Amino acid sequence: MIMEEIQFTREELRRYSRHLIMPEVGLNGQERLKSAKVILIGTGGLGSPLGMYLTAVGIGTIGLVDFDKVDFTNLQRQILYTTKDVGRQKLEAAKEHLQAINPNVKFILHQERLTSKNAMSILEDYDVIVDGTDNFPTRYLVNDACVLLKKPNVYGSIFRFEGQVSIFYAEKGACYRCLYPEPPPPGTVPSCAEGGVLGILPGIIGTMQANEVVKLILGKGIPLIGRLILFDALDMKFTELKLNKDLKCAICGKNPTVKQLID
């Protein structure tokens, strides 16, 4: 991340005062947050808490990728939107609500579906990529683009009462393909629309992702690189698994066979 000269207004110093008194953050850390460029792939269940907290903590530039409209069925878990937003473009509503939280943040809207043709150009200008998607093709696309761009991919997924969080960063550890080399056959894994999801779950997982983004930017703590957190909301149980880089991985192994993006 390239640090530029950062200045804060008096209002910003008051806004971030609880950060500034923390030795782990301080003025230098807040400058790093304001210099950072983070992009959220998806502004739904996971993207809602992600967007709200990353905006509140003062990430300087936040990119938002989505092409969908707010549906009534979204409101049970996508807390960024209200009943009045039903039918609106998600990015339009998201930007409006996020700017109300913190007008100091710059938002860049990418109102389009992420594909093999546009992924590299969209993601290349950001420091951290956050995967808040709900389908396997886009997860593999985001992973492969991050590997090729040498950028960290803060991953989260949810289903019914269970969630997962990790950081896939091929430069320092495993990528998504090291864990799941191939996507499951179509129709074998139900989507949230088919199997359901507890409305509170994306708030828990998305907030954990936001925490990992901030840690990466600040360079503090132990990030979830090479570690996968499994969360069971019914039993309120966290399980941590160690992830090792697969030397035979199709994209980040010693002899990669995937050298360009595919849909």
C-alpha angles and dihedrals in degrees: 000000000000112000116218126191105284127199128186129208120228088254091055092050089055092044093053097035094118089056094045094058092053112094090213091059114017123145093311092053092047088051089054091051092050091048093050126103115206127177126203117208101209129011098214131096097335095029092057099065090033092055094043097049097040088050093048095050091053109255101177100220126021122185118203124201119193138120101188135101126234110268126197090242090059094066095077091072112001096087094178089078135062133207089263090061095063108125095019124116107267094229092052092051094040094054092048094052095041093050088053088058095049122359091188093074121092115223124202114195123210103186098186142086113271109244139166088263099056106023097089095047093046097046102037096082095055129087098210129026118205119200112212096155129129104211135072100231092058093044091056091044092052091046094050093046091050091050092050092045092043092233132138118257113208102205132199134166135178138194129169103313099343134084141177133208131184144136114242107200115158092193090065106017146335127345127213091266090056087063099034109021094183133023116250117261112274113274097018096098115048119224124233088261088058102035102025133230134231106254093228096050098080088052090058096044095040091051090051089052091050089052091054091049091054092047091052092051095045093042090228134133128002112307123214093255108140090007132097121200117207116196126196111193094190094058094027088232131150121201123188122206126190116234122205125196111257107230087203093052112140093232111020101027128102094273107028119196096187106074102153137031121274131182 
